[in-house]
Amino acid sequence: MITAFVLAKLFVFTKSTQSTGRSVFFFTLVNLVAVAQTWVVSVGLAYYVFPRLAFTWHVRDIAHAVGVAAPVFTSYVGHKKWSFKH
């Protein structure tokens, strides 16, 4: 997570005027929300959505892949609005 923070600050959100301490706090918070989102999407798909659709091929693998991909967009928005705002 330290590497992700440093790379995001140096290469993605270069215009941030927020203090480093505040950025670290919100960066951590956004990532904790992303972990929860990953879990909810993965479990929701694997145990509720896919069984209702009678989908049985690599259910957990696909649910996990979708769950990991889901917070990519929400995390970007969270980091832009809170972690590295300017």
N, C-alpha and C positions, 0 to 999 in steps of 0.2 A: 504494500500500500504506500510505503514511502517512495518507492520508485515511481509509481503511478502519479503521486502528488507532484513530485519534482518535474516529471516529464510534462504533465498537464500545465503546470505553471510556466515552464520554459517555452513550450512549443504550441500549446493550444490556446491558452487564455493569457496571452502576453500583455494585455492592457489592464489587467487587474490592478486596482489601487487599494485593495483591502489589505489589512495587516496579515502577516503570515499566520499568527496565532488564530485569528478569526477564520482564515481560510482553512487551516487544518481542522478546526472544530467542525465547520460545515462540510468539509470533504469527508470526514469520518461519518458524520450523520447521514449524508447522502448515500454513502456506501453501505451503511447499515440498513437503510431503507431498500437498497438494491438487493441485498441478501434476502430480506424478507419477501420482496417481490419475486425473486427467483424461486424461493420455496413455495409460495402460494401458487404461482403459475405451474410449476412442475408437478406438485401434488394434485392440484385441481385438474390438470389434464390427465395425469396417470390414473387417478382413482375415481374421477367423476365424469369428465367429458369423453374421453376415449371409450370407456366401457359402454356409455349410452349410445355411442356411434358404432358399437361392435367392432372397433378398431383394435386389432390384437398383435400387429406386427411391430416388434421392438418398442412396445408401449413406453417403458421407463426411459429408454435411451432417447427417444424422440421428445418425450415430455421434458426431460432434462435439457436437451439442446434448445428447445423453445424457451424454457425457463431461464436459461443462461443468456439467451439473446434478447429477451424482453426488456431488461433494464438498460440496455445500451442507450436507447433514446431518452428514457426518463432520467438516467444519470447525467447525460450531457446537459439536459435542460436544468437539472438541479445544480450541477456545478456552475453553469453559466449564471444562474440567478442568485445563488447563495455562496458557493465556495469561492468563486473568482470574480464576483461582480465588480464593475468599475463605475 
